Amino acid sequence: MKVLVNTIVNGAPVQEAVTPRSSLADFLRDDLGLTGTHLGCEMGACGACLVLLDGAPVHACLVLAVQAEGGRIETIEGLTETGAVADLQESFHDRNALQCGYCTSGMLMSAQALLARNAAPSRDEIRDALSGNYCRCTGYEAIVDAIAATGRARAVTAAPANTEAAE
């Protein structure tokens, strides 16, 4: 028996019949071909499967596809296509904050969600936001550096122009 699920995935409406026990990760990967959502531990500990559901990062391996009914899902493919994480990706590259890349999409999802709610997080806040992500290759200092640098750069570009100086 399959259940019809209606969602918005990366800005596009999706209507798909899924088995009630299908995880959101399996739905995205197998049914929609969005393989940037990685499966690692399948227990919600590693963060490789993170996606944004209604703006909040969720472990897609722990969420059932039917639970996303009516929700807005953003995957790494969607954020990359829109350019929303281009600066984060560049910063990760510049600071060698990726090695094998398996955890990178989840790290980017966590970082994007953090920077959306806190444009200038402290290093401790960044570490806390990444606590649900596991990386075996890089350690975390370069990743924290990349996120902090992106936050600083976004804060500069988002700052209103100083109108008093122009007068």
Secondary structure, DSSP 8 states (H G I E B T S, - for coil): --EEEEEEETTEEEEEEE-TT-BHHHIIIIIT--TTS--SSSSSSS-TTEEEETTEEEETTTSBGGGGTT-EEE-HHHHHHHTTTHHHHHHHHHTT--SS-TTHHHHHHHHHHHHHH-SS--HHHHHHHGGG---SSS-SHHHHHHHHHHHHHHHHHHS---HHHH-
